[in-house]
Amino acid sequence: MTGQLECSPLDVRHDGFLDLVPRGARPRRLMSGAAWTEGPVWVPEGDYVLFSDIPNDRLLRWSESQGGSVALQPAGFMNGHTLDLDGRVICCEHGERRITRLEPDGSVVALAERYGGRRLNSPNDVVVKSDGTIWFTDPPYGILSDREGHKAESELGDNYVFRFDPVEGELTVATDLVEEPNGLAFSPDEQLLYVSDTSAALRSEGGNHHIVAFDVQGGRYLANARVFAEITPGIPDGFRVDVHGNVFTSAGDGIQVFAPDAKLLGKILIPETVSNCVFGGPDLTRLYITATSSLYAIDLTTQGAVRRPLEKGG
Ligand code: MG
C-alpha cells in the first residue's frame, strides 16, 4: 500500500519544530512489503535512496522516477549505510560481520573485518567524518539468531564503537562505554558524536533506550559521555542530524526531533515502528524514513548536515 496518510502526523511540542517541519507536511508511504527496513542512504549521483531489508537479505532502491527495485540480493545481510567523501556507499554487513564499500562496478570491497585478530560482532550503523575516517557501531544484533545474519558467539566479548582509518588501514576502539551501541551521528561541527544505546531492545525489563553524547577531542578521542535524551516509546535505533544540529531520531511512534540542547521539539508520527532515517533529495530537505515493512518520505524546511572533505594540508 502506498499513498498519503489521512490523519495529522505532526505532534508539535515547541514552536521551533514548525521552523523545521512545515505544518502541512505529510509523510508518504513510498514502498512496502519488506520484513524489516533499515540503513537508508541517499545517493545524489543517481537520485535514489538505498536501504536494507535485513531479514530478506536484500538491498532495495527507490527513486522518484523509477520507483522501487531490488539493488542487490543476497546482500550480506546489510544493515546501515553511509557515503564516503568520494560519494561511494559504505555498508555494514551482518552476514560477513564486516564493513564494506560498494564500487561503481557493483563489486564489494572489504574494509574492516577483525579487531585484534577477532571477528567483529555485526556492524550496525556507520558514519564518515570529514577527515575520511569511518566510525561504526558493533552490537551483537546480527549474531543473536539467524533472522538478521548468522547465529554465532561474539569473539570480542564486548560491543564497541570503532574508528577505521581507510588510509592507514587502522581499526581502533573509539569507546567501550556504550552497552549496546546502535545508531551514531556527528554534530555539524563534529565536536560531538551521538551514539544510541539500545540494550533495552533485548530485555523485557531494564536496559537502555537513550542517546549518549560524547565530546570529540583531537578529531579521534571520545570524552565526557553523558545521556543526551531518553527515547520513549521504543528505542533510538538510527538517527541523523540536520544542518542546525537538531537530532532526528527513530522511536516507537515515529521520528522524534531534539534540539541541540536536548529539548524535544516535536514528532513526526509514523504508523509503523521506525528504524532509521536519512536526509535526501537535491537539497537534502526530504527525510526518508525506514519503518518496519515500508519506506516513507516527508518534505521538510530544514536540511541534512553534509560532511565536506577537510582542505588538503589544512
Ligand atoms: Mg540500527
Residues whose N, C-alpha, C, O or C-beta is under 5 A from the ligand:
A	BS01	MG	N124 D125 N182 G183 D237 G238
